[in-house]
Amino acid sequence: MINRPIFLNQLINFKDKDLIKVITGIRRCGKSSLLELFADYLKSQNIKQENIIKINFESLQYDGLTYKELYELVKTNVQKTKGKIYLLFDEIQKVKSWELAVNSLRVDFNTDIYITGSNAYLLSSQLSTYLSGRYVEIKMQPLSFKEFLTFYDLGNKTKEEKFNLYLQIGGMPGLSDLNLNEQMINQALDGIFSTVIIKDVINQASVRDAALLNKVVMFLADNIGNSTSVNNIKNTLVSNNSITKGTTVGVIDNYIKFFENAFVFYGVKRYDIKGKEHLKTQGKYYMVDMGLRNHLLGLRNTDRGHILENIVFMELRNRGYEVSIGKISDNEIDFIATKVNEKKYIQVTESLTDGKVRLRELAPLKAIKDNYEKIILTTDTLFSNTDEDGIKIINLIDWLLE
């Protein structure tokens, strides 16, 4: 099993802290494997096998298990064992009212608890309130480009060829077992997406209009990185005769939220740099994985600029940044990436060889008067690793491999 240290180290850092560790992310992004990696780490720290209880709730063995039965099942095992018990619960959202059992196990016994889930409902406001802030969320995603290279043996390919392959097949970890067979990869992606749609969207949200749901997901996939609103989506679908005028904005908005809750898409708000406030209109959406997008839309390079934006957005999330789109006067900054004591302004462009493009990308960054780091990421090798008026120009692929 290949290590994913960016996520494993987060679990290790929170080990034995009085917090429930909640691992979230789209199905098949590696949450179950992460629990296995963590279990192996525990054993390497001389923790006995009987002190590690791992349950995968997708097994039929636990089908229909109630939260009370879960509590009693674990209680029986805990009472037989000395010392701290590590509870690893995979896809726990299948147990109705699971939070009651988990909170009681935390309170009643000497436990350290780790859970995974494939839907943001896992941390709804109601559950967050019940757990009284006694949890930390580990936001897991498909493979970054750097991780992708550890999962695949790509021989003597150039880094550009490897990157283009990453853009094509994406970063779902399980695909690495398919020997880069295009047909098998496409079948696997179809299975992943169908499972997400059925288990985490249609069933979870009781969707009635599957045809409309499909049109919404196709629109969002086709428009990653484009400024949009729910009204725009409705108007476009009406003008294309895809839906009737009677379709409400509220229904479309709910369907978008379902996909966000299943970690398929991420909505990003615009931030007015001068006004120092988030704006309610014209945000953007990015997709969790380019392989899934290519499966839906077919492989194409007509919107490569937005594809590169999408890759950078997901990488920034991987690195623990909160991400917004920047607005300064009439100019736009692709990303404002922030942590507690850190901020970066980032532009993403395929090439800077065109003088007009170069000026367009530099102008918004030059208009910002604070001293935070300003970066242009580009696949253009001519201007990579240079500096202009304090603005760093960095090769995007090299940045991904940092």
C-alpha positions as CSV (number, residue, x, y, z in Angstrom):
1,M,0.0,0.0,0.0
2,I,1.5,3.3,-1.1
3,N,1.8,6.0,1.6
4,R,0.0,9.3,1.4
5,P,2.0,11.3,4.0
6,I,0.1,14.6,3.5
7,F,-3.0,13.0,5.0
8,L,-1.4,10.3,7.2
9,N,0.7,12.9,9.0
10,Q,-2.4,14.8,9.9
11,L,-3.9,11.8,11.6
12,I,-0.5,11.1,13.4
13,N,-0.4,14.7,14.6
14,F,-3.9,14.4,16.1
15,K,-3.3,11.0,17.6
16,D,-4.4,10.7,21.2
17,K,-5.9,14.2,21.2
18,D,-9.4,14.3,22.7
19,L,-11.0,15.0,19.3
20,I,-12.9,12.7,16.9
21,K,-10.9,12.6,13.6
22,V,-13.3,12.9,10.7
23,I,-11.9,12.0,7.3
24,T,-14.1,13.4,4.5
25,G,-13.9,13.2,0.7
26,I,-15.4,11.9,-2.5
27,R,-15.9,8.1,-2.7
28,R,-12.8,6.1,-3.8
29,C,-10.4,8.9,-3.1
30,G,-8.5,6.7,-0.6
31,K,-10.2,7.2,2.8
32,S,-10.3,3.4,3.5
33,S,-6.7,3.0,2.5
34,L,-5.8,5.9,4.8
35,L,-7.3,4.1,7.7
36,E,-5.3,1.0,6.8
37,L,-2.1,3.1,6.7
38,F,-2.9,4.5,10.0
39,A,-3.6,1.1,11.5
40,D,-0.2,0.0,10.2
41,Y,1.4,3.1,11.8
42,L,-0.3,2.2,15.2
43,K,1.1,-1.3,15.0
44,S,4.6,0.1,14.3
45,Q,4.2,2.1,17.5
46,N,3.8,-1.2,19.4
47,I,0.0,-0.9,19.8
48,K,-1.5,-4.4,20.0
49,Q,-3.9,-5.6,17.4
50,E,-6.6,-6.1,20.0
51,N,-6.4,-2.4,20.8
52,I,-7.3,-1.5,17.2
53,I,-11.0,-2.0,16.3
54,K,-11.7,-1.3,12.6
55,I,-15.2,-1.5,11.1
56,N,-16.2,-1.0,7.5
57,F,-19.9,-0.2,7.5
58,E,-20.2,-1.0,3.7
59,S,-19.8,-4.7,4.6
60,L,-23.1,-6.6,4.7
61,Q,-22.0,-7.8,8.1
62,Y,-23.1,-4.5,9.5
63,D,-26.1,-3.8,7.2
64,G,-28.9,-2.3,9.2
65,L,-26.8,-1.9,12.4
66,T,-28.4,0.6,14.8
67,Y,-26.4,3.2,16.8
68,K,-27.3,1.3,20.0
69,E,-26.1,-2.0,18.5
70,L,-22.9,-0.3,17.4
71,Y,-22.3,1.0,20.9
72,E,-22.9,-2.5,22.4
73,L,-20.7,-4.2,19.8
74,V,-17.8,-1.9,20.6
75,K,-18.5,-1.9,24.3
76,T,-18.1,-5.7,24.5
77,N,-14.7,-5.6,22.8
78,V,-13.5,-2.6,24.8
79,Q,-14.3,-4.2,28.1
80,K,-12.1,-7.2,27.2
81,T,-9.1,-5.0,26.4
82,K,-6.6,-3.1,28.6
83,G,-5.3,0.3,27.6
84,K,-6.4,2.8,25.0
85,I,-8.6,1.5,22.2
86,Y,-8.3,3.0,18.7
87,L,-11.7,3.0,16.9
88,L,-11.5,3.2,13.1
89,F,-15.0,3.5,11.5
90,D,-15.2,3.5,7.7
91,E,-18.3,5.1,6.0
92,I,-20.1,5.5,9.3
93,Q,-22.9,7.6,7.8
94,K,-24.6,4.3,6.9
95,V,-25.5,4.0,10.6
96,K,-28.4,6.2,11.4
97,S,-27.8,8.5,14.4
98,W,-24.1,7.3,14.5
99,E,-23.1,10.4,16.3
100,L,-24.9,9.2,19.5
101,A,-22.9,6.0,19.6
102,V,-19.6,7.8,18.7
103,N,-20.0,10.5,21.4
104,S,-20.9,7.9,24.0
105,L,-17.9,5.8,23.1
106,R,-15.7,8.9,23.4
107,V,-17.1,9.8,26.8
108,D,-17.5,6.3,28.4
109,F,-14.2,4.6,27.5
110,N,-10.5,5.3,26.9
111,T,-10.8,5.6,23.1
112,D,-9.3,7.5,20.2
113,I,-11.8,7.7,17.4
114,Y,-11.3,8.0,13.6
115,I,-14.2,8.0,11.2
116,T,-14.7,8.4,7.4
117,G,-17.6,9.6,5.3
118,S,-18.4,10.4,1.7
119,N,-21.0,13.1,2.2
120,A,-20.8,16.5,3.9
121,Y,-24.0,15.6,5.7
122,L,-21.6,13.8,8.1
123,L,-20.7,17.3,9.5
124,S,-24.0,19.1,9.2
125,S,-24.7,21.9,11.6
126,Q,-26.9,19.6,13.7
127,L,-24.2,17.0,14.1
128,S,-21.5,19.6,14.7
129,T,-23.6,21.0,17.5
130,Y,-24.2,17.6,19.1
131,L,-20.5,16.7,19.0
132,S,-19.8,20.1,20.7
133,G,-16.8,20.9,18.6
134,R,-15.1,17.7,19.7
135,Y,-13.9,16.8,16.2
136,V,-11.3,17.8,13.6
137,E,-11.9,17.4,9.8
138,I,-9.3,15.9,7.6
139,K,-10.3,16.9,4.0
140,M,-9.0,14.1,1.7
141,Q,-8.8,14.4,-2.0
142,P,-7.7,12.4,-5.1
143,L,-4.0,12.2,-5.8
144,S,-2.1,15.4,-6.3
145,F,0.3,15.4,-9.2
146,K,3.2,14.7,-6.8
147,E,1.4,11.7,-5.4
148,F,0.4,10.6,-8.9
149,L,4.0,10.1,-9.7
150,T,4.5,7.8,-6.7
151,F,1.5,5.6,-7.8
152,Y,2.5,5.2,-11.4
153,D,5.7,3.9,-13.0
154,L,6.0,6.2,-16.0
155,G,9.6,5.4,-17.0
156,N,11.4,7.9,-19.1
157,K,8.5,10.2,-19.9
158,T,9.3,13.9,-19.5
159,K,7.6,15.8,-16.7
160,E,5.4,17.5,-19.2
161,E,4.3,14.2,-20.6
162,K,3.6,12.9,-17.1
163,F,1.6,16.0,-16.3
164,N,-0.5,15.7,-19.5
165,L,-1.3,12.1,-18.5
166,Y,-2.3,13.3,-15.1
167,L,-4.7,15.8,-16.7
168,Q,-6.1,13.0,-18.8
169,I,-6.8,10.2,-16.3
170,G,-6.9,12.2,-13.0
171,G,-6.0,11.1,-9.6
172,M,-8.4,8.5,-8.3
173,P,-5.9,6.1,-6.6
174,G,-7.5,2.8,-7.6
175,L,-6.8,3.5,-11.3
176,S,-3.1,2.9,-10.8
177,D,-3.8,-0.9,-10.8
178,L,-5.2,-0.8,-14.3
179,N,-1.9,-0.5,-16.2
180,L,-2.9,2.7,-18.0
181,N,-5.5,0.7,-20.0
182,E,-7.8,3.5,-21.4
183,Q,-10.9,1.3,-21.6
184,M,-10.5,-0.1,-18.1
185,I,-9.9,3.4,-16.7
186,N,-13.0,4.7,-18.4
187,Q,-15.1,1.8,-17.0
188,A,-13.7,2.4,-13.5
189,L,-14.4,6.1,-13.7
190,D,-18.0,5.4,-14.8
191,G,-18.4,3.1,-11.8
192,I,-17.1,5.7,-9.4
193,F,-19.3,8.4,-10.8
194,S,-22.4,6.2,-10.9
195,T,-21.8,5.2,-7.3
196,V,-21.5,8.9,-6.2
197,I,-24.6,9.8,-8.1
198,I,-26.7,7.0,-6.7
199,K,-25.4,6.6,-3.1
200,D,-24.4,10.2,-2.2
201,V,-26.7,12.3,-4.3
202,I,-29.9,10.6,-5.4
203,N,-30.4,8.4,-2.4
204,Q,-29.1,10.8,0.2
205,A,-31.0,13.8,-1.1
206,S,-34.1,11.9,-2.4
207,V,-33.7,13.5,-5.9
208,R,-36.8,13.3,-8.0
209,D,-35.6,14.6,-11.3
210,A,-32.5,12.6,-12.3
211,A,-32.6,14.1,-15.8
212,L,-32.3,17.6,-14.5
213,L,-29.6,16.5,-12.0
214,N,-27.6,15.2,-15.0
215,K,-27.9,18.4,-16.9
216,V,-26.7,20.4,-13.9
217,V,-23.6,18.2,-13.4
218,M,-22.8,18.4,-17.1
219,F,-23.1,22.2,-17.0
220,L,-20.9,22.6,-14.0
221,A,-18.3,20.2,-15.5
222,D,-18.3,22.1,-18.7
223,N,-17.9,25.5,-17.0
224,I,-15.2,25.0,-14.4
225,G,-13.4,28.3,-13.7
226,N,-16.1,30.4,-15.3
227,S,-17.9,33.1,-13.3
228,T,-21.5,32.0,-12.9
229,S,-24.6,32.0,-10.7
230,V,-27.6,29.8,-10.3
231,N,-29.7,32.3,-12.4
232,N,-27.1,32.0,-15.2
233,I,-27.2,28.3,-15.1
234,K,-31.0,28.3,-15.3
235,N,-31.1,30.8,-18.1
236,T,-28.5,28.9,-20.1
237,L,-30.3,25.6,-19.8
238,V,-33.6,27.3,-20.8
239,S,-32.0,28.9,-23.8
240,N,-30.6,25.5,-24.9
241,N,-34.1,24.0,-24.5
242,S,-32.6,21.7,-21.9
243,I,-35.2,22.6,-19.3
244,T,-38.5,24.5,-19.2
245,K,-38.9,28.0,-17.8
246,G,-41.0,26.5,-15.0
247,T,-37.9,24.9,-13.5
248,T,-37.2,26.9,-10.3
249,V,-33.8,28.4,-9.4
250,G,-34.3,26.8,-6.0
251,V,-34.3,23.3,-7.4
252,I,-31.1,23.9,-9.4
253,D,-29.5,25.4,-6.3
254,N,-30.3,22.4,-4.3
255,Y,-28.9,20.0,-6.9
256,I,-25.7,22.0,-6.9
257,K,-25.5,21.7,-3.1
258,F,-26.0,18.0,-3.4
259,F,-22.9,17.7,-5.6
260,E,-20.9,19.9,-3.3
261,N,-22.0,17.8,-0.3
262,A,-20.7,14.7,-2.2
263,F,-17.4,16.5,-2.8
264,V,-17.8,16.4,-6.6
265,F,-17.7,20.2,-7.0
266,Y,-16.3,23.1,-4.9
267,G,-17.9,26.5,-5.0
268,V,-15.6,29.4,-4.6
269,K,-16.7,33.0,-3.6
270,R,-15.3,36.2,-4.9
271,Y,-13.5,38.5,-2.5
272,D,-13.3,42.3,-2.9
273,I,-9.8,43.1,-2.0
274,K,-10.4,46.8,-1.5
275,G,-13.8,46.4,0.2
276,K,-12.5,43.4,2.2
277,E,-15.6,41.4,2.0
278,H,-16.9,38.3,0.2
279,L,-19.4,39.0,-2.7
280,K,-22.6,37.1,-3.1
281,T,-22.6,37.0,-6.9
282,Q,-20.6,35.5,-9.7
283,G,-18.6,32.8,-7.9
284,K,-16.9,29.9,-9.6
285,Y,-17.0,26.1,-9.4
286,Y,-14.2,23.6,-9.7
287,M,-14.3,19.8,-10.0
288,V,-12.6,17.4,-7.7
289,D,-10.9,15.3,-10.5
290,M,-10.0,15.8,-14.1
291,G,-10.4,12.1,-14.9
292,L,-14.0,12.3,-13.8
293,R,-14.5,15.4,-15.9
294,N,-13.0,13.9,-19.0
295,H,-15.2,10.8,-18.5
296,L,-18.3,13.1,-18.5
297,L,-17.3,15.5,-21.3
298,G,-14.7,13.6,-23.3
299,L,-11.0,14.6,-23.6
300,R,-10.4,18.1,-25.0
301,N,-7.9,20.9,-24.8
302,T,-10.1,23.8,-25.7
303,D,-10.4,25.1,-22.2
304,R,-6.9,24.2,-20.9
305,G,-6.5,27.5,-19.0
306,H,-9.5,26.6,-16.8
307,I,-8.2,23.0,-16.4
308,L,-4.9,24.4,-15.1
309,E,-6.8,26.7,-12.8
310,N,-8.7,23.7,-11.5
311,I,-5.5,21.8,-10.8
312,V,-4.1,24.7,-8.9
313,F,-7.3,25.2,-6.9
314,M,-7.3,21.5,-5.7
315,E,-3.5,21.7,-4.9
316,L,-4.1,24.8,-2.8
317,R,-6.8,22.9,-0.9
318,N,-4.4,20.0,-0.5
319,R,-1.9,22.3,1.1
320,G,-4.4,23.5,3.6
321,Y,-5.3,26.9,2.2
322,E,-8.7,28.6,2.2
323,V,-9.3,29.8,-1.3
324,S,-11.2,32.8,-2.8
325,I,-11.3,34.5,-6.1
326,G,-10.0,38.0,-5.9
327,K,-11.6,41.2,-7.2
328,I,-9.7,44.5,-7.4
329,S,-11.6,47.3,-9.2
330,D,-12.5,45.7,-12.6
331,N,-9.6,43.2,-12.4
332,E,-9.7,39.6,-11.2
333,I,-7.1,37.6,-9.3
334,D,-7.5,33.9,-10.0
335,F,-6.9,32.9,-6.3
336,I,-6.4,34.4,-2.9
337,A,-4.9,31.6,-0.8
338,T,-4.9,32.1,3.0
339,K,-3.9,30.4,6.2
340,V,-3.8,31.8,9.7
341,N,-0.7,33.9,9.2
342,E,-0.1,33.6,5.5
343,K,-1.6,35.0,2.3
344,K,-0.8,34.5,-1.4
345,Y,-2.2,36.1,-4.6
346,I,-2.0,33.7,-7.5
347,Q,-2.6,34.0,-11.3
348,V,-2.7,30.9,-13.5
349,T,-2.0,31.0,-17.2
350,E,-0.8,28.5,-19.8
351,S,1.6,30.9,-21.5
352,L,3.1,34.3,-21.1
353,T,4.7,34.6,-24.6
354,D,1.9,36.8,-25.8
355,G,2.7,40.4,-24.6
356,K,-1.0,41.2,-24.1
357,V,-1.5,38.1,-22.0
358,R,1.6,38.9,-20.0
359,L,0.3,42.5,-19.2
360,R,-3.2,41.1,-18.4
361,E,-1.8,38.7,-15.9
362,L,0.6,41.1,-14.2
363,A,-1.8,44.1,-14.0
364,P,-4.1,42.8,-11.2
365,L,-1.2,41.8,-9.1
366,K,0.6,45.1,-9.5
367,A,-2.6,46.9,-8.4
368,I,-2.5,45.2,-5.0
369,K,-0.5,47.4,-2.6
370,D,0.1,45.1,0.3
371,N,3.3,43.0,0.8
372,Y,1.9,39.5,0.6
373,E,3.4,37.1,-1.9
374,K,2.3,37.5,-5.5
375,I,2.8,34.6,-8.0
376,I,2.1,33.8,-11.6
377,L,2.0,30.0,-12.3
378,T,2.5,29.1,-16.0
379,T,3.5,26.0,-18.0
380,D,5.5,28.4,-20.2
381,T,9.2,27.5,-19.7
382,L,10.5,30.8,-21.3
383,F,9.5,33.0,-18.4
384,S,9.5,30.4,-15.6
385,N,11.5,31.1,-12.4
386,T,11.8,34.9,-13.0
387,D,10.7,37.9,-11.1
388,E,9.0,41.1,-12.2
389,D,8.5,44.0,-9.8
390,G,8.4,41.5,-6.9
391,I,5.9,39.2,-8.7
392,K,7.3,35.6,-8.9
393,I,6.8,33.8,-12.2
394,I,7.0,30.0,-11.4
395,N,6.7,27.0,-13.6
396,L,3.4,25.4,-12.7
397,I,4.6,21.8,-12.9
398,D,7.6,22.6,-10.7
399,W,5.3,24.3,-8.2
400,L,3.1,21.2,-8.1
401,L,6.2,19.1,-7.3
402,E,7.5,21.3,-4.4
